[in-house]
Each structure stands twice: as C-alpha cells, then as structure tokens.
Amino acid sequence: MTTTTEVRPAEEGSGRAPAAARPVRWWSGRVSFRMHRRTALVSGGALLLAALLLLAGLCVGSYPVPVPDVARALFYGTGDRRAVHFVNQERLPQALLAILAGCAGWA
C-alpha cells in the first residue's frame, strides 16, 4: 500500500484563513452579525469619504460658507442668516438627494 502526503507552503500550513478573510463579529444582546475585515474597512472608508464630500458640498458654492459656520448652521441653527439659509434650505437637501440618488444607482 502506498500513501501520498500533500506538501503545503509554510503560510498555508497553519490551518487558519488569511487575516483579511477572517470575519469580524459584532453583537449586542440578541442582534449579531459577521462581516469580513476587508468589507468593514472598505465600507468604513466609503462612509468617511461620503461624509467628507457632503461637508465639501455644504461649504462650496456661489456663496462660500466656512466649515465652522456650516457646523453652527447644522447643529444650532445660529450664525450668519445667509449661511444658515444656504446650508439648511439650499445645499443640505440637494446634497442628501444626491447621496440617495447615488445609493439608488447601486440597488
């Protein structure tokens, strides 16, 4: 009787999946889910990029609004009347609609 043995490279011999393929687990009481680390990193990066682009969209326009004024207008509704109007009434709905339309293109 002859037997054959399979020779594996050293990195595959551990029996564990590569670090990027190992799932990350989140749980809170009854709700839990698993996600691969790479998926979590790419999703987090995409969300961060979307937030930065949203902020840029609120700042840039025919009437430029500095970032501190955008923050005051969004969270407190105070500051320069023109800045509050442009951020809350003009740019925020337009930027949110653009993000929703972009998300609809992926569905």
Backbone as CSV, one residue per row, in Angstrom:
resi,resn,N_x,N_y,N_z,CA_x,CA_y,CA_z,C_x,C_y,C_z
1,MET,0.823,-1.169,0.000,0.000,0.000,0.000,0.874,1.242,0.000
2,THR,0.536,2.170,-0.855,1.293,3.416,-0.888,0.406,4.551,-0.423
3,THR,0.989,5.463,0.290,0.262,6.644,0.744,0.963,7.871,0.195
4,THR,0.187,8.878,-0.081,0.756,10.139,-0.551,0.458,11.212,0.481
5,THR,1.373,12.105,0.634,1.169,13.232,1.537,1.205,14.512,0.727
6,GLU,0.395,15.410,1.123,0.331,16.707,0.438,1.260,17.681,1.148
7,VAL,2.105,18.343,0.382,3.035,19.316,0.946,2.452,20.701,0.721
8,ARG,2.314,21.442,1.804,1.778,22.802,1.724,2.871,23.792,2.060
9,PRO,2.794,25.004,1.473,3.735,26.050,1.870,3.538,26.404,3.338
10,ALA,4.527,27.013,3.932,4.506,27.303,5.368,3.343,28.203,5.766
11,GLU,2.993,29.199,4.929,1.926,30.114,5.320,0.558,29.449,5.278
12,GLU,0.404,28.401,4.493,-0.882,27.729,4.444,-0.985,26.632,5.486
13,GLY,0.100,26.247,6.076,0.114,25.129,6.999,-0.538,25.413,8.335
14,SER,-0.850,26.649,8.645,-1.416,26.960,9.954,-2.861,26.500,10.086
15,GLY,-3.541,26.274,8.961,-4.933,25.855,9.017,-5.909,26.994,9.229
16,ARG,-5.424,28.210,9.329,-6.291,29.367,9.531,-6.426,30.135,8.223
17,ALA,-7.522,30.807,8.103,-7.744,31.639,6.925,-6.855,32.870,7.006
18,PRO,-6.524,33.478,5.857,-5.752,34.724,5.889,-6.485,35.792,6.700
19,ALA,-5.733,36.757,7.211,-6.301,37.777,8.103,-7.459,38.530,7.455
20,ALA,-7.377,38.803,6.170,-8.433,39.567,5.511,-9.713,38.748,5.374
21,ALA,-9.619,37.425,5.395,-10.802,36.588,5.199,-11.475,36.217,6.508
22,ARG,-10.808,36.438,7.649,-11.430,36.112,8.930,-12.543,37.091,9.237
23,PRO,-13.691,36.592,9.660,-14.812,37.507,9.915,-14.650,38.284,11.215
24,VAL,-15.279,39.447,11.245,-15.370,40.267,12.445,-16.789,40.101,12.955
25,ARG,-16.939,39.947,14.257,-18.267,39.743,14.825,-18.648,40.935,15.692
26,TRP,-19.858,41.392,15.523,-20.428,42.417,16.385,-21.699,41.838,16.982
27,TRP,-21.907,42.056,18.245,-23.149,41.605,18.839,-23.572,42.547,19.942
28,SER,-24.870,42.614,20.091,-25.456,43.469,21.108,-26.748,42.793,21.541
29,GLY,-26.705,42.060,22.618,-27.904,41.366,23.072,-28.306,40.280,22.100
30,ARG,-29.458,40.440,21.489,-29.993,39.428,20.585,-29.534,39.596,19.145
31,VAL,-29.064,40.764,18.790,-28.703,41.036,17.406,-27.200,40.869,17.229
32,SER,-26.814,40.106,16.211,-25.396,39.946,15.912,-25.238,39.731,14.418
33,PHE,-24.076,40.064,13.905,-23.779,39.787,12.511,-22.273,39.667,12.340
34,ARG,-21.883,39.024,11.232,-20.475,38.824,10.924,-20.157,39.506,9.602
35,MET,-18.959,40.029,9.515,-18.518,40.711,8.307,-17.015,40.505,8.191
36,HIS,-16.543,40.318,6.969,-15.109,40.186,6.767,-14.431,41.520,7.054
37,ARG,-13.213,41.457,7.549,-12.484,42.678,7.910,-12.334,43.614,6.719
38,ARG,-12.029,43.056,5.564,-11.845,43.891,4.379,-13.139,44.628,4.028
39,THR,-14.267,43.939,4.142,-15.556,44.572,3.867,-15.824,45.703,4.853
40,ALA,-15.498,45.467,6.123,-15.701,46.505,7.137,-14.811,47.714,6.863
41,LEU,-13.560,47.482,6.483,-12.654,48.592,6.196,-13.088,49.380,4.963
42,VAL,-13.477,48.684,3.916,-13.908,49.375,2.692,-15.196,50.146,2.944
43,SER,-16.129,49.550,3.689,-17.388,50.239,3.995,-17.147,51.469,4.864
44,GLY,-16.281,51.335,5.854,-15.953,52.492,6.702,-15.278,53.599,5.916
45,GLY,-14.371,53.225,5.024,-13.715,54.226,4.181,-14.694,54.928,3.253
46,ALA,-15.635,54.163,2.693,-16.640,54.765,1.810,-17.544,55.724,2.577
47,LEU,-17.925,55.356,3.797,-18.753,56.253,4.614,-18.006,57.522,4.998
48,LEU,-16.728,57.387,5.322,-15.918,58.554,5.647,-15.780,59.475,4.436
49,LEU,-15.546,58.893,3.278,-15.445,59.694,2.052,-16.764,60.399,1.744
50,ALA,-17.878,59.697,1.922,-19.188,60.317,1.683,-19.441,61.479,2.642
51,ALA,-19.030,61.325,3.908,-19.214,62.408,4.884,-18.360,63.619,4.520
52,LEU,-17.125,63.376,4.086,-16.265,64.494,3.687,-16.795,65.194,2.442
53,LEU,-17.308,64.428,1.493,-17.879,65.043,0.294,-19.166,65.804,0.615
54,LEU,-19.940,65.305,1.568,-21.131,66.036,1.999,-20.742,67.366,2.625
55,LEU,-19.723,67.350,3.471,-19.245,68.588,4.084,-18.730,69.556,3.024
56,ALA,-17.987,69.045,2.055,-17.493,69.906,0.972,-18.650,70.486,0.173
57,GLY,-19.680,69.675,-0.060,-20.850,70.160,-0.791,-21.598,71.259,-0.049
58,LEU,-21.561,71.200,1.274,-22.229,72.243,2.068,-21.405,73.525,2.134
59,CYS,-20.102,73.425,1.955,-19.228,74.596,2.059,-19.066,75.350,0.741
60,VAL,-19.039,74.646,-0.360,-18.675,75.229,-1.656,-19.930,75.638,-2.421
61,GLY,-19.866,76.782,-3.066,-20.973,77.254,-3.882,-20.783,78.710,-4.252
62,SER,-21.844,79.330,-4.776,-21.753,80.733,-5.169,-21.536,81.632,-3.955
63,TYR,-22.029,81.183,-2.793,-21.778,81.880,-1.530,-21.007,80.905,-0.646
64,PRO,-19.661,81.000,-0.619,-18.879,80.047,0.181,-19.128,80.224,1.672
65,VAL,-19.281,79.091,2.359,-19.538,79.100,3.798,-18.402,78.333,4.475
66,PRO,-17.706,78.946,5.435,-16.633,78.233,6.133,-17.173,77.058,6.967
67,VAL,-16.310,76.088,7.236,-16.712,74.876,7.959,-17.299,75.188,9.345
68,PRO,-16.715,76.102,10.155,-17.351,76.383,11.455,-18.768,76.938,11.324
69,ASP,-19.003,77.766,10.299,-20.349,78.293,10.084,-21.320,77.200,9.643
70,VAL,-20.828,76.238,8.857,-21.663,75.101,8.454,-22.055,74.297,9.685
71,ALA,-21.106,74.046,10.573,-21.398,73.286,11.792,-22.410,74.011,12.663
72,ARG,-22.232,75.333,12.822,-23.184,76.119,13.622,-24.575,76.106,12.996
73,ALA,-24.626,76.230,11.682,-25.918,76.246,10.993,-26.610,74.884,11.085
74,LEU,-25.855,73.806,10.976,-26.449,72.469,11.023,-26.917,72.092,12.422
75,PHE,-26.059,72.272,13.411,-26.347,71.755,14.740,-27.120,72.730,15.625
76,TYR,-26.913,74.022,15.433,-27.548,75.002,16.320,-28.530,75.919,15.605
77,GLY,-28.408,76.060,14.293,-29.278,76.972,13.563,-28.956,78.428,13.821
78,THR,-27.732,78.692,14.273,-27.331,80.069,14.585,-26.216,80.489,13.642
79,GLY,-25.859,81.754,13.741,-24.784,82.284,12.909,-25.325,83.266,11.891
80,ASP,-24.564,83.492,10.849,-24.943,84.386,9.771,-26.245,83.885,9.128
81,ARG,-27.217,84.789,8.963,-28.515,84.385,8.397,-28.378,83.801,7.010
82,ARG,-27.479,84.385,6.211,-27.294,83.855,4.851,-26.681,82.459,4.891
83,ALA,-25.732,82.244,5.805,-25.102,80.925,5.908,-26.121,79.875,6.348
84,VAL,-26.956,80.214,7.333,-27.979,79.282,7.799,-28.942,78.951,6.666
85,HIS,-29.358,79.972,5.915,-30.272,79.733,4.793,-29.641,78.845,3.740
86,PHE,-28.431,79.179,3.314,-27.793,78.406,2.245,-27.530,76.965,2.680
87,VAL,-27.101,76.773,3.924,-26.785,75.410,4.375,-28.060,74.595,4.566
88,ASN,-29.013,75.111,5.317,-30.194,74.326,5.677,-31.264,74.268,4.599
89,GLN,-31.435,75.326,3.836,-32.521,75.372,2.868,-32.100,75.037,1.441
90,GLU,-30.873,75.306,1.085,-30.435,75.124,-0.293,-29.549,73.892,-0.464
91,ARG,-28.445,73.850,0.272,-27.409,72.849,-0.001,-27.650,71.506,0.663
92,LEU,-28.157,71.478,1.880,-28.358,70.207,2.568,-29.366,69.316,1.844
93,PRO,-30.541,69.814,1.471,-31.462,68.939,0.724,-30.875,68.457,-0.604
94,GLN,-30.160,69.326,-1.283,-29.556,68.951,-2.562,-28.481,67.880,-2.369
95,ALA,-27.647,68.027,-1.349,-26.582,67.057,-1.095,-27.151,65.714,-0.654
96,LEU,-28.166,65.726,0.209,-28.772,64.474,0.647,-29.479,63.761,-0.500
97,LEU,-30.123,64.509,-1.360,-30.765,63.912,-2.525,-29.723,63.308,-3.471
98,ALA,-28.586,63.964,-3.625,-27.522,63.427,-4.459,-26.980,62.115,-3.888
99,ILE,-26.838,62.039,-2.558,-26.361,60.805,-1.935,-27.399,59.692,-2.113
100,LEU,-28.676,60.006,-1.914,-29.724,58.993,-2.099,-29.816,58.525,-3.543
101,ALA,-29.664,59.431,-4.484,-29.686,59.042,-5.886,-28.484,58.158,-6.230
102,GLY,-27.342,58.466,-5.646,-26.168,57.622,-5.858,-26.355,56.248,-5.272
103,CYS,-26.984,56.169,-4.102,-27.253,54.859,-3.483,-28.275,54.073,-4.303
104,ALA,-29.234,54.740,-4.899,-30.234,54.065,-5.710,-29.610,53.460,-6.962
105,GLY,-28.544,54.070,-7.451,-27.858,53.516,-8.617,-27.188,52.197,-8.332
106,TRP,-26.862,51.916,-7.060,-26.221,50.645,-6.691,-27.219,49.546,-6.462
107,ALA,-28.484,49.920,-6.238,-29.501,48.884,-5.926,-29.964,48.141,-7.143
